[in-house]
């Protein structure tokens, strides 16, 4: 059977049963297990990082939006775990699936829109038409702003999928090149292996940054509607 580089993004299955749900629940299981341990340096550093990240993200939001902090924190931790899960051997990254990311992006974006329509409907609808717009341009600007509003969840999902997919493909291409070069050019293979280690570190940073950007954009969307 001939395999392609994109086969690593296929949803794994066991006995014909999709393992997508267990892959998503595995990070949550790890979090619940470690949270029961006695307070130590690892848990202290982890709590401090999470607290500082959420404090930084919630700074632009007024007091009314602070009640969403726990929701955003849970989403941030889930994305961090899912993004970094695929860097381990024989594992699968659920967030490389566009359907998975859209299932996270659309309800979260819709939450911000419905919040604005419930709390301040006039201001929420006012974002579709900038103040001082000439009368002949009103229909065109309303159409453009409405389109940009509905593109937001698509941009959230596609950005996360594209960044993780590109990084994983680059790592696999580099590792394949190392295996091919070892028998003939060992020195070049060792140099490429060092590059592979650096790419893995970069992919770890990308996984963390993309999770942060995903939630940060949601906080900015929420700020527009409260």
N, C-alpha and C positions, 0 to 999 in steps of 0.2 A: 504494500500500500504506500503510495507516494504522499508525503506530508508537505505542507507549505508552512511558511512562517506565520500565517494567520491562524493556524490550527490551535495555537496556544490560547486563543481568545474564544474557542468553542466552550460552551457550557459543559462541564464534566458530568458524567452520568455513571451510575452503578446499577447493573442489572436492569438497565432501561429506565431508571429513575433519576431525574435531574437532581444534582447536588447543589443547585443554586441556593436554596433556602438554608441548608446546613453551612454553606460557605458564608452566608450573611450573618448567621447566628453565632458562628465560632468566635469572632471578636467580642461579642457581648458576653459570651460564656467566660472568656478570659478576664474581662473587666469585673464581672461579678465574683469570680474566684479570688482575684487579687485584692478586691476591696474588703474581704473578710480577714485579711492578714493583719497582724499587729502593725501599728504605725512605724514605718522605717524610713530610711533615707530615700529609697526609690519612690514610695508613695508620697512622701513630702515634696520631692522635686516635681513629681507628676501633678500634684494638686496645685503647686505654685505656678507651673507653666500654664495649666488650664485657666487658673484664676486671672493671670496676667493677660492671656489671650482674649478672654471674654471681656475683661475690663477695657482693653484697647478697642475691641469691636463695638462695645456698647457706648463709648464716649460720644459719638455724634448723635445718639438717640436721646430724646428727652425722657423725662421720668415715666411717662405713660408707657413707653415701649420697654421698660426694664422688666416687665413681667414676662417677656418672651425670652429672657436670658437662659432659663433652664432648657427651653426647647432648642435654642440655637447651640447651646453647649452640648446637648445630647447628639444633635446632628453633626457637629464638628468632630466629636469623638468617634462617632460611627464612621464618618468619611475617612478619618485618619487611620483607623484600624483596617477598613476595607482597602484603602489605597496601598498601604504598606504590606498587606497580607500577601500580595502577589510577588513580592521580592524574595520570599522564602522558597526553597526548592520544593517541587511537587505540589505547588499550591495554585490557587486560581484567584484572580482579581475580579470581583463582581462589578466594580465600577468601570471596567473596560467595556461593559455592555451598555449601549446607548439606551436601551429600554429601561435598564435599571436606573440610570442617571435621570432620565426623563420622569420616571416614577417618583423620584425624590424632588426634582426641580419644579414640576408642575403644581403639586399640592402646596409646596412651600410658597411659590410665587402667588398662587391663588389665595393663600391665606393673607398675604399682605394686601392684595387688591380688595378682598371682602372686608378686611379690617377698615380700610379707608372708606369704602362705600357705606359701611355701617356708622362709623364715627363722624366723618365729615364728607358727605357725598358731594357737596358743591365743590370743595377744594380738590377732591379726588378726580372729578370730571374736568375741573379747570386745568389740570395738567395737560389735557388733550389740546388746549388752545392757548398759546402764550399770549400774555397781555400786550395790547397794542398792535395786534396783527391786522394788516389791511383787509378790508372786506372781501376783495376778489380772491385772496389767498386762504380764506378761512376753510373752505371745503378740502383743499389740497393739504393744508397743515393738519387738519383733524384726521384725515386718512393716513398721513405719514406718522403722526404721533400714535394713532391706534395700532398701526402695523408694528412700530417699534416697541409698543407695550406688549404685544403678543409674541414678539420675537425674544423677549427676555428669558423665558424658561427654556426655549430652544438653545439660546446662547449658553445658558448655564450648563445644560446637559452635554452639548457638543464640545464645549471647552474642556470639561473634565474628561470626557471620553478621548478626545484627540490627544491631549497631553500625555495621558497614561499609556495609550496605545502606541504613540510614537516612541516613548521611552522604552517600553518593553520590546518593540521591534528592533530598536537600535542595540539593545543589550543582546538580543538573540543573534543578530547579524554579527556582532563582534565576537561572541562566544563561538559561533560557527566558523568564523575566520581563524580563531585560535586553534580549534581542533584540526582544521585543514593544514595549518602552517607548522604544527609541531613535528611531523615526520621529516620535513624538508628544511625549514628555517626556524630552528629552535629559538634563536636570539630575537628574531622578529616576533615570534609567538609570545615570548616573555614580555616584550615591550607592549604588545597588544593586550596582554593580560593585565598589565598595570593600568592601561587605558580603560579596560573593562571594570576594574575596581573603582576608578574615578567616576565612570558612568553610573555604576550602581549607587555610589554616594550622591551623585547628582539626581538620580531617579528618586532616591529617598527624600531629598529636599523638595523635588517637584511634587511628590505625593503629599507632603505636609503643606506646601504652599497652595496647591490646588484646593485642598480641603478648606484652608483658611480663606481663600478668595471666594469660594462658593458661598460660605456662610457670610462673609463680609458684604458681598453684593446683596444678599437677602436682607441684611440689616439696613443697607442703604435704601432698598425698595420699601422696607417697613417705615423708615424715617419719612419718606414722601407721603405716607398715608396715615400718619398719626398726628 
